Amino acid sequence: MFDNLSEKLGGILDRLTRRGSLTEADVDAAMREVRRALLEADVSLDVVRSFTEKVREQAIGATVVKSVTPGQMVVKIVHDELIATLGSEGQTIDLNAVPPVAIMMVGLQGSGKTTTTAKLARRLTQRDKLKVLMASLDIYRPAAMEQLAVLGRDLDIQTLPIVAGQKPAQIAKRALEAGRLGGYDVVLLDTAGRTTLDEEMMAEAAEIKTSANPHEVLLVADSLTGQDAVNLARSFDERVGLTGIVLTRVDGDGRGGAALSMRAVTGKPIKLIGTGEKTEALEDFHPSRIAGRILGMGDVVSLVEKAAANIDAEKAARVAEKMRKGQFDLSDMREQLLQMANMGGISGLMGMMPGIAKMKNQIANAGLDDKILKRQVAVIDSMTRQERKSPDILKASRKKRIAAGAGVKVEEVNKLLKMHRNMADMMKAMGSGKRGPMAGIAQAMGFGGGMPSPEQMKALAEKMPGGAGPGGMPALPKDLPAGLRSGLPNLPGLTGLSGKPTLPGLGGFPGKKK
């Protein structure tokens, strides 16, 4: 999401930051381009006018013109205004009420209400340790109730038993009664939708709201609907009264105008975003992080939170100990690759890293996708236990057998072994705690100082956008080791994403020297 907008705004702001001084004409020309970029990203015209006016007003003020780096000050103003447009503070689902807390899901048919209901139930059950009951109020769409029941069985979450012939308002009352009697913390009400807005759907939603008196009314909107999503939000808010918005399919839309418009036009916070088909693909909506992603500043806090949620601490501690002793074998590398896949794969992780947006096309041309991780795991799976433990015994005949077993060429096996050697050397250097840049990374990754907590990273991120560094990038913290200031720290399996990106064993990007 926001790919098109990120690309265009990045180009406009890059041109500004290269200038030693800015005139009013420079700012006006840049604002015209920003206006065009926002309109092409499907942002509402009123929102675009308001946004560009506010940025222009601040950008031609004395603070920018007299600033040492006027272009970078404009980047900061655009960043701050994006946050204000998306909603200054990220808001989460409000569960501060007498249980069972009723949450009503509304929206058009096909926007992903039922799937989102299951995703939210999984999140509340696994992350917040709450007892959740799901109830389908959709008596029109064939097998809608059965769909929710199947999702409930898969996730081991209770669903309200289906009783034929009941009206939606009656089902809602029965769900709340079952929630009270069963000692549930949250009751999720999945209402029916229509293909378009109509009076019958609105009247039914209003009736359900009256009978269930939900604490939260969440509009589930498909981000691909663009401008129409704003009209949809406005209509539902007038008739039913919304407390928040959930945007689905944000991974499928490169424009992202709906998100920028809905918050500004309706005043209702976007609380959650659906980032994929799987039931775990639901994230909190943080305006400051999204603004950072749009302007190519990355989203380090979300990356750390994702790592904290997906990485098994005990397993990581065991691997860390082995690395410290220089015993990093191919089985350990397999664990690392699988953890990377769980955290969203190469593309998911790269999207959160500062400056990666500008290399997006090179990454795409290099064919660097999540299939690489699967192939590498398949190669390791084709080895015997002894071969994984001692890669040095792998000679030509063994490599041929492994390549045939994994369905790849022998070159792929050699690339993987080279990558393992690079990782093992790096881990050994980190584990030894030598002074210099490696010691800084070692501490960050838990080889001595422990991995920073999401709270520490959040505090760091809050300081970062304040003073934008070269090219609109966030300013680096003062205590960062000198060796890390030139680019990103090397990542396991993806080392060297700094000046000239090369991936060990995978060669360089097209047009770049290896």
C-alpha positions as CSV (number, residue, x, y, z in Angstrom):
1,M,0.0,0.0,0.0
2,F,1.0,3.6,-0.6
3,D,3.7,2.4,-3.1
4,N,2.7,4.9,-5.9
5,L,2.4,7.8,-3.4
6,S,5.7,6.9,-1.7
7,E,7.5,6.8,-5.0
8,K,6.2,10.2,-6.2
9,L,6.5,12.1,-3.0
10,G,10.0,10.6,-2.5
11,G,11.1,12.0,-5.9
12,I,9.6,15.5,-5.3
13,L,11.1,15.8,-1.8
14,D,14.5,14.5,-3.0
15,R,14.7,17.3,-5.5
16,L,14.0,19.8,-2.8
17,T,16.6,18.5,-0.3
18,R,19.4,18.8,-2.9
19,R,18.9,22.6,-3.0
20,G,21.0,24.9,-0.8
21,S,18.2,27.5,-0.5
22,L,14.5,27.6,-1.3
23,T,12.4,30.3,-2.8
24,E,8.6,30.7,-2.7
25,A,8.5,29.6,-6.4
26,D,10.4,26.4,-5.5
27,V,7.8,25.6,-2.8
28,D,4.9,26.4,-5.1
29,A,6.3,24.1,-7.8
30,A,6.8,21.3,-5.3
31,M,3.3,21.7,-3.9
32,R,1.8,21.5,-7.4
33,E,3.6,18.1,-7.8
34,V,2.5,17.0,-4.3
35,R,-1.1,17.9,-5.2
36,R,-0.9,15.8,-8.4
37,A,0.6,12.9,-6.6
38,L,-2.1,12.9,-3.9
39,L,-4.9,13.1,-6.5
40,E,-3.4,10.2,-8.5
41,A,-3.2,8.2,-5.3
42,D,-7.0,8.6,-5.1
43,V,-7.1,11.1,-2.2
44,S,-10.3,13.2,-1.9
45,L,-10.0,16.6,-3.5
46,D,-11.0,18.5,-0.3
47,V,-8.3,16.7,1.7
48,V,-5.7,17.4,-1.0
49,R,-6.5,21.1,-1.0
50,S,-6.4,21.3,2.8
51,F,-3.1,19.3,3.0
52,T,-1.2,21.3,0.4
53,E,-2.4,24.6,1.8
54,K,-1.2,23.7,5.3
55,V,2.2,22.5,4.0
56,R,2.7,25.6,1.8
57,E,1.8,27.9,4.7
58,Q,4.4,26.4,6.9
59,A,7.0,25.8,4.1
60,I,7.2,29.5,3.1
61,G,7.5,30.7,6.7
62,A,10.7,32.2,8.1
63,T,11.7,29.0,9.9
64,V,12.2,27.1,6.7
65,V,13.8,29.8,4.6
66,K,16.3,30.6,7.3
67,S,16.9,27.0,8.1
68,V,20.4,25.4,7.4
69,T,18.7,22.6,5.4
70,P,15.4,24.1,4.1
71,G,14.6,21.1,1.9
72,Q,14.8,18.8,4.8
73,M,12.6,21.1,6.9
74,V,10.0,20.8,4.1
75,V,10.3,16.9,4.4
76,K,9.6,17.2,8.1
77,I,6.6,19.5,7.5
78,V,5.1,17.0,5.0
79,H,5.8,14.2,7.4
80,D,4.0,16.0,10.3
81,E,1.1,17.0,8.1
82,L,0.7,13.4,6.8
83,I,0.5,12.3,10.5
84,A,-2.1,14.9,11.2
85,T,-4.2,13.9,8.2
86,L,-4.1,10.2,9.1
87,G,-5.0,11.1,12.8
88,S,-2.3,12.3,15.2
89,E,-2.7,9.4,17.7
90,G,-3.2,5.8,16.8
91,Q,-6.4,4.4,18.4
92,T,-6.9,0.8,19.3
93,I,-10.1,-1.2,19.9
94,D,-11.7,0.1,23.1
95,L,-12.6,-2.8,25.5
96,N,-13.2,-0.6,28.5
97,A,-16.8,-1.7,29.3
98,V,-18.7,-4.2,31.3
99,P,-18.2,-7.7,29.7
100,P,-19.3,-9.1,27.4
101,V,-18.2,-6.1,25.3
102,A,-20.2,-6.1,22.0
103,I,-18.3,-5.2,18.8
104,M,-20.5,-4.8,15.7
105,M,-18.9,-5.2,12.2
106,V,-20.6,-3.4,9.3
107,G,-19.8,-2.9,5.7
108,L,-20.6,-3.8,2.1
109,Q,-20.7,-7.4,0.9
110,G,-17.2,-8.6,-0.2
111,S,-15.3,-6.1,1.9
112,G,-14.0,-9.0,4.1
113,K,-16.2,-8.6,7.2
114,T,-16.4,-12.3,8.1
115,T,-12.6,-12.9,7.6
116,T,-11.8,-9.7,9.6
117,T,-14.2,-10.8,12.4
118,A,-12.2,-14.1,12.6
119,K,-8.8,-12.2,12.5
120,L,-9.9,-9.9,15.3
121,A,-11.2,-12.8,17.4
122,R,-7.8,-14.6,16.9
123,R,-6.0,-11.4,17.9
124,L,-8.1,-10.8,21.1
125,T,-7.8,-14.5,22.1
126,Q,-4.1,-15.0,21.5
127,R,-2.6,-11.6,22.2
128,D,-5.0,-10.2,24.8
129,K,-5.9,-13.6,26.3
130,L,-9.7,-12.8,26.2
131,K,-12.6,-15.2,25.9
132,V,-14.3,-14.4,22.6
133,L,-17.7,-15.5,21.1
134,M,-18.3,-14.9,17.4
135,A,-21.9,-14.6,16.0
136,S,-23.0,-14.4,12.3
137,L,-26.0,-12.2,11.7
138,D,-25.9,-12.7,7.9
139,I,-29.0,-14.7,7.1
140,Y,-29.0,-13.7,3.4
141,R,-25.6,-14.8,1.9
142,P,-25.5,-18.6,1.3
143,A,-23.3,-20.4,3.8
144,A,-22.2,-17.1,5.5
145,M,-23.0,-18.5,9.0
146,E,-21.2,-21.8,8.1
147,Q,-18.1,-19.8,6.9
148,L,-17.8,-18.1,10.4
149,A,-18.3,-21.5,12.1
150,V,-15.5,-23.1,10.0
151,L,-13.2,-20.2,10.8
152,G,-14.1,-20.6,14.5
153,R,-13.3,-24.3,14.4
154,D,-9.9,-23.7,12.7
155,L,-8.9,-21.1,15.3
156,D,-10.5,-22.9,18.2
157,I,-12.8,-19.9,19.0
158,Q,-16.5,-20.4,19.9
159,T,-19.2,-19.4,17.5
160,L,-22.9,-19.0,18.3
161,P,-24.9,-22.1,17.3
162,I,-27.0,-21.5,14.2
163,V,-30.8,-21.4,14.7
164,A,-32.8,-21.3,11.5
165,G,-35.6,-18.6,11.0
166,Q,-34.3,-16.0,13.4
167,K,-34.0,-12.3,12.4
168,P,-30.6,-10.5,12.8
169,A,-31.7,-8.4,15.8
170,Q,-32.9,-11.6,17.5
171,I,-29.6,-13.3,16.8
172,A,-27.7,-10.3,18.3
173,K,-29.8,-10.5,21.5
174,R,-29.2,-14.3,21.7
175,A,-25.4,-13.8,21.2
176,L,-25.2,-11.3,24.1
177,E,-27.3,-13.5,26.3
178,A,-24.9,-16.5,25.5
179,G,-22.0,-14.2,26.1
180,R,-23.3,-13.3,29.6
181,L,-24.1,-16.9,30.6
182,G,-20.8,-18.3,29.2
183,G,-18.6,-15.7,30.9
184,Y,-17.3,-14.3,27.6
185,D,-15.2,-11.1,27.5
186,V,-16.1,-10.0,24.0
187,V,-18.9,-10.8,21.6
188,L,-18.2,-10.1,17.9
189,L,-21.4,-9.5,15.7
190,D,-20.7,-10.1,12.0
191,T,-23.6,-8.3,10.2
192,A,-24.9,-8.8,6.6
193,G,-23.8,-6.6,3.8
194,R,-25.1,-5.7,0.3
195,T,-23.3,-5.1,-3.0
196,T,-24.3,-1.4,-2.8
197,L,-25.6,1.0,-0.1
198,D,-29.3,0.6,0.3
199,E,-32.0,1.6,2.8
200,E,-32.9,-2.0,3.8
201,M,-29.3,-2.7,4.9
202,M,-29.0,0.6,6.8
203,A,-32.4,0.1,8.6
204,E,-31.3,-3.4,9.6
205,A,-27.9,-2.2,10.9
206,A,-29.7,0.5,12.9
207,E,-32.1,-2.1,14.4
208,I,-29.2,-4.4,15.4
209,K,-27.4,-1.4,17.0
210,T,-30.6,-0.5,19.0
211,S,-31.1,-4.1,20.3
212,A,-27.4,-5.0,21.0
213,N,-26.1,-1.5,22.0
214,P,-22.5,-2.4,20.9
215,H,-19.5,-0.6,22.5
216,E,-17.7,-0.5,19.2
217,V,-19.2,-0.2,15.7
218,L,-16.4,-0.9,13.2
219,L,-16.8,-0.2,9.4
220,V,-14.9,-2.9,7.4
221,A,-13.9,-1.1,4.1
222,D,-12.0,-2.5,1.2
223,S,-9.1,-0.1,0.4
224,L,-9.4,-1.0,-3.3
225,T,-12.7,0.9,-3.5
226,G,-10.9,4.2,-3.3
227,Q,-13.0,7.3,-3.2
228,D,-16.3,5.4,-2.8
229,A,-15.0,4.2,0.6
230,V,-15.3,7.7,1.8
231,N,-19.0,8.0,0.8
232,L,-19.6,4.6,2.4
233,A,-18.0,5.7,5.7
234,R,-20.0,8.9,5.7
235,S,-23.4,7.1,5.0
236,F,-22.8,4.4,7.8
237,D,-21.7,7.1,10.2
238,E,-24.9,9.1,9.7
239,R,-27.2,6.1,10.0
240,V,-25.5,3.8,12.5
241,G,-22.8,5.9,14.1
242,L,-19.3,4.5,13.7
243,T,-16.5,4.3,16.3
244,G,-13.8,3.2,14.0
245,I,-12.7,1.9,10.6
246,V,-10.9,-1.4,9.6
247,L,-9.2,-1.2,6.2
248,T,-8.8,-4.5,4.4
249,R,-6.7,-5.6,1.4
250,V,-4.1,-2.8,2.0
251,D,-1.5,-5.2,0.6
252,G,-3.3,-5.2,-2.7
253,D,-3.6,-1.4,-3.3
254,G,-0.6,0.7,-4.3
255,R,-2.4,4.0,-4.0
256,G,-3.7,4.3,-0.4
257,G,-5.8,7.3,-1.0
258,A,-8.8,5.8,0.9
259,A,-6.8,5.8,4.1
260,L,-5.8,9.4,3.8
261,S,-9.3,10.5,2.9
262,M,-11.5,8.5,5.3
263,R,-9.8,9.8,8.4
264,A,-9.9,13.4,7.3
265,V,-13.4,13.4,5.9
266,T,-15.3,11.3,8.6
267,G,-13.1,12.2,11.6
268,K,-13.3,8.5,12.6
269,P,-10.0,6.8,13.4
270,I,-8.7,3.9,11.3
271,K,-8.1,1.3,14.1
272,L,-6.9,-1.8,12.2
273,I,-5.5,-2.7,8.8
274,G,-5.7,-6.1,7.1
275,T,-2.4,-6.9,5.5
276,G,-3.0,-10.3,3.9
277,E,-5.2,-13.4,3.6
278,K,-4.0,-15.3,6.7
279,T,-5.8,-14.9,10.0
280,E,-2.7,-13.4,11.7
281,A,-2.5,-10.6,9.0
282,L,-4.1,-7.9,11.1
283,E,-2.2,-4.9,12.4
284,D,-2.8,-1.8,14.5
285,F,-2.9,1.4,12.4
286,H,-0.2,3.9,13.6
287,P,-0.4,7.2,11.7
288,S,3.3,8.1,12.5
289,R,4.5,4.7,11.2
290,I,2.4,4.8,8.1
291,A,3.7,8.4,7.4
292,G,7.2,7.1,7.8
293,R,6.6,4.3,5.3
294,I,5.1,6.7,2.8
295,L,8.1,9.0,2.9
296,G,10.6,6.0,2.8
297,M,11.7,6.5,6.4
298,G,10.8,2.9,7.2
299,D,9.0,1.5,10.2
300,V,11.6,0.2,12.6
301,V,9.2,0.0,15.6
302,S,6.8,-2.3,13.7
303,L,9.7,-4.5,12.6
304,V,10.9,-4.9,16.2
305,E,7.3,-5.7,17.4
306,K,6.9,-8.3,14.6
307,A,10.2,-9.8,15.7
308,A,9.1,-9.9,19.3
309,A,5.8,-11.6,18.4
310,N,7.3,-14.2,16.0
311,I,10.7,-15.1,17.4
312,D,10.8,-17.9,20.0
313,A,12.9,-16.4,22.8
314,E,14.3,-19.7,24.1
315,K,15.2,-20.9,20.6
316,A,16.9,-17.5,19.9
317,A,18.9,-17.8,23.1
318,R,20.1,-21.3,22.2
319,V,21.1,-20.1,18.7
320,A,22.8,-17.0,20.2
321,E,24.9,-19.2,22.5
322,K,25.9,-21.5,19.5
323,M,26.8,-18.4,17.5
324,R,28.9,-17.0,20.3
325,K,30.9,-20.3,20.3
326,G,31.2,-20.2,16.5
327,Q,29.0,-23.3,16.1
328,F,26.3,-21.8,13.7
329,D,25.4,-24.8,11.5
330,L,22.9,-25.2,8.6
331,S,20.1,-26.4,10.9
332,D,20.4,-23.0,12.8
333,M,20.3,-21.2,9.4
334,R,17.1,-23.1,8.5
335,E,15.5,-21.8,11.7
336,Q,16.6,-18.2,10.8
337,L,15.1,-18.5,7.3
338,L,11.8,-19.9,8.7
339,Q,11.6,-17.1,11.2
340,M,12.2,-14.6,8.4
341,A,9.3,-16.2,6.5
342,N,7.0,-16.0,9.6
343,M,7.7,-12.3,10.0
344,G,6.4,-11.5,6.5
345,G,9.2,-12.7,4.2
346,I,11.8,-10.7,2.4
347,S,9.3,-8.2,0.9
348,G,7.5,-7.7,4.2
349,L,10.7,-7.0,6.1
350,M,12.2,-4.8,3.5
351,G,9.1,-2.6,3.3
352,M,9.7,-1.5,6.9
353,M,13.4,-0.6,6.5
354,P,14.5,3.0,5.9
355,G,15.5,3.8,2.4
356,I,14.5,0.5,0.9
357,A,11.6,2.1,-1.0
358,K,14.0,3.8,-3.4
359,M,15.5,0.4,-4.3
360,K,12.1,-1.3,-4.8
361,N,12.4,-1.6,-8.6
362,Q,15.9,-3.0,-8.4
363,I,14.7,-5.6,-5.9
364,A,11.8,-6.5,-8.1
365,N,14.1,-6.9,-11.2
366,A,16.4,-9.1,-9.2
367,G,13.6,-11.5,-8.7
368,L,14.1,-11.3,-5.0
369,D,11.0,-12.8,-3.5
370,D,9.8,-15.2,-0.8
371,K,10.3,-18.2,-3.1
372,I,14.1,-17.8,-2.4
373,L,13.5,-18.6,1.3
374,K,11.5,-21.7,0.4
375,R,14.1,-22.9,-2.1
376,Q,16.9,-22.4,0.5
377,V,14.9,-24.3,3.2
378,A,14.3,-27.1,0.6
379,V,18.1,-27.3,-0.1
380,I,18.8,-27.7,3.6
381,D,16.0,-30.2,4.0
382,S,17.6,-32.4,1.3
383,M,20.8,-32.8,3.4
384,T,21.5,-35.5,6.0
385,R,21.8,-34.6,9.6
386,Q,25.6,-35.0,9.4
387,E,25.8,-32.7,6.3
388,R,23.9,-30.0,8.1
389,K,26.1,-30.2,11.1
390,S,29.4,-30.2,9.1
391,P,29.0,-28.4,5.7
392,D,32.7,-28.9,5.0
393,I,32.1,-32.6,4.1
394,L,29.9,-31.5,1.1
395,K,31.9,-32.4,-2.0
396,A,30.7,-32.5,-5.7
397,S,28.8,-35.9,-5.5
398,R,26.9,-34.9,-2.4
399,K,26.0,-31.4,-3.8
400,K,24.6,-33.1,-6.9
401,R,22.4,-35.4,-4.8
402,I,21.2,-32.4,-2.7
403,A,20.4,-30.3,-5.7
404,A,18.4,-33.1,-7.3
405,G,16.5,-33.7,-4.1
406,A,15.6,-30.0,-3.8
407,G,14.9,-29.6,-7.5
408,V,17.5,-26.9,-8.0
409,K,20.9,-26.5,-9.7
410,V,24.2,-27.2,-8.0
411,E,24.9,-23.5,-8.2
412,E,22.0,-22.9,-5.8
413,V,23.6,-25.2,-3.3
414,N,27.0,-23.4,-3.6
415,K,25.3,-20.0,-3.1
416,L,23.6,-21.3,0.1
417,L,26.9,-22.7,1.5
418,K,28.6,-19.4,0.7
419,M,25.8,-17.5,2.4
420,H,26.1,-19.8,5.5
421,R,29.9,-19.2,5.6
422,N,29.3,-15.4,5.5
423,M,26.7,-15.6,8.3
424,A,28.8,-17.9,10.4
425,D,31.8,-15.5,10.2
426,M,29.6,-12.5,11.0
427,M,28.0,-14.2,13.9
428,K,31.4,-15.3,15.3
429,A,32.7,-11.7,15.0
430,M,29.5,-10.4,16.8
431,G,29.6,-13.0,19.5
432,S,33.3,-12.3,20.3
433,G,32.2,-8.8,21.4
434,K,35.1,-7.1,19.6
435,R,35.1,-3.3,19.7
436,G,34.0,-1.5,16.6
437,P,30.8,-1.5,14.5
438,M,30.1,-5.2,15.0
439,A,29.9,-4.8,18.8
440,G,27.0,-2.3,18.2
441,I,25.1,-4.8,16.1
442,A,25.9,-7.6,18.5
443,Q,24.4,-5.7,21.4
444,A,21.3,-4.8,19.4
445,M,20.7,-8.5,18.5
446,G,21.1,-9.8,22.0
447,F,24.7,-10.8,22.2
448,G,25.6,-8.9,25.3
449,G,23.1,-6.0,25.9
450,G,19.8,-7.7,25.0
451,M,17.5,-6.8,22.1
452,P,15.9,-3.4,22.5
453,S,12.2,-3.6,23.6
454,P,9.4,-2.2,21.4
455,E,9.0,0.6,23.9
456,Q,12.7,1.6,23.6
457,M,12.5,1.4,19.8
458,K,9.3,3.6,19.9
459,A,11.1,6.2,22.0
460,L,14.0,6.1,19.5
461,A,11.6,6.4,16.5
462,E,9.8,9.3,18.1
463,K,13.2,11.2,18.2
464,M,14.1,10.2,14.7
465,P,11.7,12.0,12.3
466,G,12.3,15.3,14.3
467,G,15.5,16.0,12.4
468,A,15.4,14.6,9.0
469,G,18.9,13.5,7.8
470,P,20.2,13.4,4.2
471,G,17.6,12.7,1.6
472,G,14.6,12.9,3.9
473,M,15.8,10.0,6.1
474,P,15.3,10.1,9.8
475,A,18.3,11.5,11.8
476,L,20.4,8.7,13.3
477,P,20.9,8.6,17.0
478,K,24.1,10.2,18.3
479,D,25.3,7.1,20.0
480,L,25.2,4.9,16.9
481,P,28.6,3.3,16.2
482,A,30.4,5.1,13.3
483,G,30.5,1.9,11.3
484,L,26.7,1.8,11.1
485,R,26.3,5.4,9.9
486,S,27.1,4.5,6.3
487,G,24.1,2.2,5.8
488,L,21.9,-0.5,7.2
489,P,23.5,-3.2,9.4
490,N,24.0,-6.5,7.6
491,L,21.0,-8.8,8.0
492,P,21.3,-12.6,8.4
493,G,20.9,-13.9,4.9
494,L,20.5,-10.4,3.4
495,T,23.9,-8.9,4.2
496,G,25.1,-5.6,2.9
497,L,22.0,-3.5,2.1
498,S,23.9,-0.3,2.3
499,G,25.4,1.7,-0.6
500,K,25.7,-1.1,-3.2
501,P,23.2,-3.8,-2.3
502,T,24.5,-7.3,-2.9
503,L,23.0,-10.5,-1.4
504,P,25.6,-13.2,-0.5
505,G,25.2,-16.1,-2.8
506,L,22.5,-14.3,-4.7
507,G,24.7,-11.9,-6.6
508,G,24.1,-8.2,-7.0
509,F,21.1,-6.3,-8.4
510,P,21.0,-5.7,-12.2
511,G,23.0,-2.8,-13.2
512,K,25.1,-2.9,-10.0
513,K,28.6,-4.5,-9.6
514,K,28.6,-7.6,-7.6
